[in-house]
Structure formats: C-alpha cells, structure tokens
Amino acid sequence: MKLLDARPEAVVPSAPRREWTPRRKIAACLAALWLLTSVYIVAADQQAVVTRFGAVVEPRVMPGIHLSLPWPLDRVTRLKVRQLQRLVIGGSLPDAVTGRLQPLISQFLTGDQNIIHMRVVAQYSVGVPADYLFQSQDVEKLISSAVEAELARRIAARNVDAVLTTEKAAIQEDVRAAAQRLINGYRAGVLLASVNIESASPPPEAADAFRDVASARADSARIINEAQGYANDVIPKARGQARQMLESSMAYKEKKINEAIGDASRFTQVAAEYGKASDVNGRRLYIETMEEILPRIRKLIIDRNGNLDLTIIRKGTPPGARK
C-alpha cells in the first residue's frame, strides 16, 4: 500500500486582478461613445452626404439608420431635401412685407422701351445633395442670377401691356424652365419648384398714365361685352323672324300652287264639257255674262229697224251705271 505524501502541495501564485479605476471607466465610456459616432440616422425628409477627409464617399444617403467610420474620419451632413426655400428677386423679404421698391434691382426693360418694377419669388429645393454642398459657393446668388437673367430676356421680348396683363403666366413658366436648365449646367444641385411674379408695376412717374390705359382697356372690354350681349339677344330674334317669314312664304307658295292646280283642273274640265256642246255652252256663257254685266250699265234698247222705244227708257241712272 502506497503511502501518501504528507508534504504540503506547492501553491501557485495567481495573477493580480486589475481593478476598474475611475480613470479606466471614463476611458471606456469615451471609447464607446467614439464608436457610437459611426452610427447615424437620416430622417424621412432628409438625405445625407458622407465625406472622408474632405472627399465625398457617399453622395446620397437615403433615410434610415446607417454606419460610417467614427468621427472625425467620416463627417455626415444632413439636408432637408423636401423643404421648399424661398428667394426674392427684385427686393428682399422685408421689402415684400412693407411694399417698398428698390429701383436699382427691380427695374426691367420691356421690348417697347418701357421700364417696369417687378418683384419675383422663386421657390426651390435640394435636388442633388453633394452638388448643393460642394459645387457652388453661394447657391442663392446663383439661383437669383439665373432667374433674373432669364426674366430680363423674356420681358425684353414682350411689350409692357403683355407683361402687365396677359403674358404673366407664360413668362413665369418660361423663366422657370430656362433658369432650371442654366442651374443644371452649373451643377448646383437645385430643383426650381416655381417662379411667381409677385408684383409688376410701372414707375411712379408713369403710374397715372398706366391707370388711364388700364381704365380705358376695362371700358373697352365692358363695351365689347355689352355689344356681344346685345348681339346675342338680337340675332336669335332675327333668325326666328326670318324662319317665320320663310315658313309663311312657303305656306303661301303651297297655297297658290294648289289654287292654280285647282283652277287649271276646273278649267280643263269645263273646256272638256264645252267641247262636247260648244253652241249651247257658248250661248249659255254669253247669257250668264250679259246677266252679270247689263244690270250695271245704262242701256238704250233699239229694235232691228233702228226705232227707239222711248217708253222703256229707264228713268234715272242706277248707282255705278255707265253708258
């Protein structure tokens, strides 16, 4: 039987445990926070651009949760792409509220050599986030210059009356489309939503003359409308009367044709009967004719020998009788 060794076992010393000192806890928290900077959220109405050491690595990041390298390796810039921004050409927002004009920046020359003051409002949004951030130093100035240039071009091709009245809608759409093409050429990353002519007025020195012209134009339109209304009232009546006269003449025509046909038929029948016994019928017609004529004339009856019987001369002359 093996005897147990009564000697005590050798004890291996364990490694010393590191304690979490406050300094180490702070360092761990800072490291965790630094790693969390790689997680970023893009809201539903936003898009983001990620740059790494100043170079664009992700030009368009859609809404959601995304990862990138921790800051400052990657920088995330968020833009509200659905938000419409407002820009006033021909003044400023305070001027638009107070109604003041700035002649040096609001004057435009029309095609008939007239000067008008205009204030235009352009609304735009971000189309390409990376271009919007890095391709232009002053995006608002670029938009303002593009809209102003195209506006001046369109106004110079029209007379002042057209600009102030009937051509405003066409000018707005033409300017928006042309300015958008110009902005796209500079890669500004902007989408023009609308270009609205907020006010268009003549210079104060010519305002009275323009008002007189506008009043005369309104009177002309009123007179034309009244004349048109009178024409709309008279023309249907005249057409109705003409239709009535035409129908009456057609009825009279039919009546006369029928009477003529009846008379011709009767005459044909009488002629046929007359031909059957011309002597008898001729004497009868002669007698009937004399019976109708003789009572209305003054008569002297002489026999065959030429003697005049004075006893049968009727005394007096019947009314309407003639010799």
C-alpha positions in Angstrom: 0.0 0.0 0.0 1.3 3.3 -1.2 1.9 5.8 1.5 0.5 9.3 0.9 2.9 12.1 0.8 2.3 14.2 3.8 4.2 17.1 2.4 2.1 20.2 1.7 1.3 20.9 -2.0 3.0 23.8 -3.6 0.7 26.8 -4.1 0.9 28.6 -7.5 0.5 32.3 -7.0 -2.4 33.8 -9.2 -2.1 36.9 -11.4 -3.1 40.1 -9.7 -6.7 41.3 -10.7 -7.0 44.7 -12.4 -9.5 46.9 -10.8 -11.7 49.3 -12.8 -10.4 52.6 -11.6 -12.5 55.7 -12.4 -9.9 56.8 -15.0 -10.3 53.4 -16.8 -14.1 53.7 -16.7 -14.0 57.2 -18.2 -11.7 56.0 -21.0 -14.0 53.0 -21.8 -17.0 55.3 -21.9 -15.2 57.7 -24.2 -14.2 54.8 -26.5 -17.8 53.5 -26.6 -19.1 57.0 -27.4 -16.4 57.4 -30.1 -17.6 54.1 -31.7 -21.2 55.2 -31.5 -20.4 58.2 -33.7 -20.2 55.7 -36.6 -24.0 55.2 -36.3 -26.1 57.9 -37.7 -29.8 58.4 -38.5 -31.3 60.2 -41.5 -34.8 61.4 -41.0 -37.6 60.8 -43.5 -37.5 64.3 -45.0 -33.7 64.3 -45.2 -30.8 63.0 -47.3 -27.2 62.9 -46.2 -23.7 63.2 -47.7 -20.7 61.4 -46.2 -17.2 62.8 -46.6 -13.9 61.2 -45.6 -11.0 63.6 -45.1 -13.0 66.1 -47.2 -13.7 63.8 -50.1 -17.2 62.6 -50.8 -17.6 58.9 -50.3 -21.4 58.6 -50.3 -23.1 61.4 -52.3 -26.7 60.5 -51.4 -27.7 58.6 -48.3 -31.4 57.8 -48.1 -33.5 58.0 -44.9 -32.8 55.3 -42.3 -30.1 54.0 -39.9 -26.5 53.9 -41.4 -22.9 53.2 -40.4 -19.8 55.1 -41.2 -16.3 55.4 -39.8 -16.2 57.2 -36.5 -15.7 60.9 -36.3 -13.6 62.7 -37.4 -12.7 60.2 -40.1 -16.1 60.5 -41.6 -18.4 63.5 -41.5 -22.1 63.3 -42.2 -24.0 66.3 -43.5 -27.8 66.1 -43.5 -30.0 68.2 -45.8 -33.8 68.6 -45.8 -34.5 67.8 -49.5 -38.3 68.2 -49.3 -38.3 71.7 -47.7 -39.1 74.5 -50.1 -36.8 77.5 -49.7 -37.9 81.0 -50.8 -35.9 83.5 -52.7 -37.0 87.0 -53.7 -35.6 88.6 -56.9 -36.1 92.4 -57.2 -36.1 93.1 -53.5 -35.9 91.3 -50.2 -38.4 89.8 -47.8 -38.7 92.9 -45.6 -39.3 94.9 -48.7 -42.0 92.5 -49.8 -43.7 92.9 -46.4 -43.6 96.7 -46.3 -44.3 97.1 -50.1 -41.1 99.2 -50.7 -39.3 99.0 -54.1 -35.6 99.0 -54.7 -35.4 100.6 -58.2 -31.8 99.6 -58.9 -32.6 95.9 -58.6 -36.2 95.7 -59.5 -36.2 97.6 -62.9 -36.7 95.7 -66.1 -36.8 97.0 -69.7 -39.6 95.8 -71.9 -39.5 95.3 -75.7 -41.3 98.6 -76.4 -38.7 100.5 -74.3 -40.8 100.9 -71.1 -39.4 100.4 -67.6 -41.4 98.4 -65.1 -40.7 97.4 -61.5 -41.0 93.7 -60.8 -40.6 91.5 -57.7 -40.4 87.8 -58.3 -40.4 84.9 -55.8 -38.6 81.7 -56.6 -39.1 78.5 -54.6 -36.6 75.7 -54.8 -35.5 72.6 -53.0 -32.3 70.4 -52.9 -32.1 68.0 -55.8 -28.6 66.6 -55.6 -27.2 67.0 -52.0 -23.5 66.6 -52.9 -23.7 69.2 -55.7 -25.7 71.5 -53.5 -22.9 71.4 -50.8 -19.7 71.4 -52.8 -20.3 72.7 -56.4 -21.3 76.3 -55.7 -20.0 78.7 -53.1 -23.3 80.8 -52.9 -26.3 78.8 -54.2 -28.8 81.6 -53.5 -26.8 84.1 -55.5 -26.5 81.6 -58.4 -30.3 81.0 -58.4 -31.0 84.7 -58.2 -28.7 85.5 -61.1 -30.1 82.7 -63.3 -33.8 83.7 -62.7 -33.0 87.4 -63.1 -31.2 86.8 -66.4 -33.9 84.7 -67.9 -36.6 87.1 -66.6 -34.9 90.0 -68.3 -34.6 88.1 -71.5 -38.4 87.2 -71.6 -39.5 90.7 -70.6 -37.3 92.3 -73.3 -39.2 90.2 -75.9 -42.6 91.5 -75.0 -44.4 94.9 -74.7 -45.4 96.4 -71.4 -49.1 95.7 -71.8 -48.5 92.0 -72.3 -46.2 91.8 -69.3 -48.7 93.5 -67.0 -51.8 91.6 -68.2 -52.0 88.5 -70.4 -48.4 87.1 -70.6 -47.6 86.8 -66.9 -48.3 83.1 -66.6 -46.3 82.2 -69.8 -43.4 84.3 -68.6 -43.3 82.6 -65.2 -43.2 79.1 -66.8 -40.7 80.0 -69.4 -38.4 81.6 -66.8 -38.6 78.6 -64.5 -37.7 76.1 -67.3 -34.9 78.2 -68.7 -33.4 79.0 -65.3 -33.5 75.3 -64.4 -31.5 74.4 -67.5 -29.0 77.1 -66.6 -28.7 75.9 -63.0 -28.2 72.3 -64.2 -25.4 73.5 -66.3 -23.6 74.8 -63.2 -24.4 71.6 -61.3 -25.8 73.5 -58.4 -28.0 70.5 -57.3 -31.2 72.6 -57.1 -34.7 72.0 -58.3 -36.8 75.1 -59.1 -40.4 74.4 -57.9 -41.9 77.7 -59.1 -41.2 81.2 -60.3 -44.0 83.6 -59.4 -44.3 87.3 -60.4 -45.4 88.7 -57.1 -45.8 92.3 -58.3 -45.4 94.2 -61.6 -46.0 97.9 -61.7 -44.9 100.9 -63.8 -42.6 103.6 -62.4 -44.4 106.1 -60.1 -43.9 108.9 -62.7 -46.0 107.0 -65.3 -48.4 105.3 -62.9 -51.3 107.7 -63.7 -50.9 107.2 -67.4 -50.9 103.4 -66.9 -54.0 103.6 -64.8 -55.8 105.6 -67.5 -54.8 103.0 -70.1 -56.0 100.2 -67.8 -59.3 102.0 -67.3 -59.7 102.5 -71.0 -59.0 98.9 -71.6 -61.6 97.9 -69.0 -64.1 100.2 -70.6 -63.4 98.7 -74.0 -63.9 95.2 -72.6 -67.1 96.3 -70.9 -68.4 97.8 -74.2 -67.5 94.7 -76.1 -69.3 92.5 -73.6 -72.4 94.7 -73.8 -72.3 94.6 -77.6 -71.9 90.9 -77.5 -74.8 90.6 -75.2 -77.0 92.8 -77.4 -75.9 90.7 -80.4 -76.8 87.5 -78.6 -80.2 89.0 -77.9 -81.0 90.4 -81.3 -79.5 87.7 -83.6 -81.7 84.8 -82.3 -84.8 87.1 -82.6 -83.8 88.0 -86.2 -83.2 84.3 -87.0 -86.6 83.4 -85.6 -88.4 86.1 -87.6 -86.5 85.1 -90.7 -87.6 81.5 -90.1 -91.2 82.6 -89.6 -91.2 84.6 -92.8 -89.7 81.7 -94.7 -92.3 79.3 -93.4 -95.1 81.8 -94.2 -93.8 82.3 -97.7 -93.5 78.5 -98.2 -97.1 78.2 -97.0 -98.3 81.0 -99.3 -96.4 79.3 -102.1 -98.1 76.0 -101.5 -101.5 77.7 -101.3 -101.1 79.5 -104.6 -99.8 76.3 -106.3 -102.7 74.4 -105.0 -105.2 77.1 -106.1 -103.5 77.2 -109.6 -103.7 73.5 -109.9 -107.4 73.5 -108.9 -108.2 76.4 -111.3 -106.4 74.6 -114.1 -108.2 71.4 -113.3 -111.5 73.1 -113.3 -110.8 74.9 -116.5 -109.7 71.7 -118.1 -112.9 70.0 -117.0 -115.0 73.0 -118.2 -113.2 73.0 -121.6 -113.8 69.3 -122.0 -117.5 69.8 -121.3 -117.7 72.9 -123.5 -116.2 70.9 -126.4 -119.0 68.4 -126.2 -121.7 71.1 -126.9 -119.9 74.3 -127.9 -123.0 76.1 -129.3 -125.2 75.5 -126.3 -122.5 76.1 -123.8 -121.3 79.2 -125.7 -124.8 80.7 -125.7 -125.2 79.9 -122.0 -121.9 81.5 -121.1 -122.8 84.6 -123.2 -126.2 84.9 -121.4 -124.6 84.4 -118.0 -122.1 87.1 -118.8 -124.7 89.5 -120.0 -126.8 88.9 -116.9 -123.8 89.9 -114.9 -122.8 93.0 -116.9 -126.1 94.6 -118.1 -127.6 95.4 -114.7 -124.7 97.7 -114.0 -124.7 99.9 -117.2 -127.1 102.4 -118.7 -129.0 100.9 -121.6 -130.8 102.1 -124.8 -132.9 99.4 -126.5 -133.4 99.7 -130.3 -135.3 97.2 -132.4 -134.0 95.7 -135.6 -135.4 98.6 -137.7 -133.5 101.2 -135.7 -136.5 102.6 -133.9 -136.0 103.7 -130.4 -138.8 102.9 -127.9 -138.7 105.9 -125.6 -141.3 104.4 -123.3 -138.9 101.8 -122.0 -136.1 104.2 -121.2 -135.5 103.8 -117.5 -135.7 106.9 -115.6 -132.7 107.7 -113.5 -129.4 106.2 -113.6 -128.6 103.4 -111.2 -125.7 103.9 -108.9 -122.5 102.9 -110.6 -124.2 102.7 -114.1 -122.2 103.9 -117.1 -123.1 104.4 -120.7 
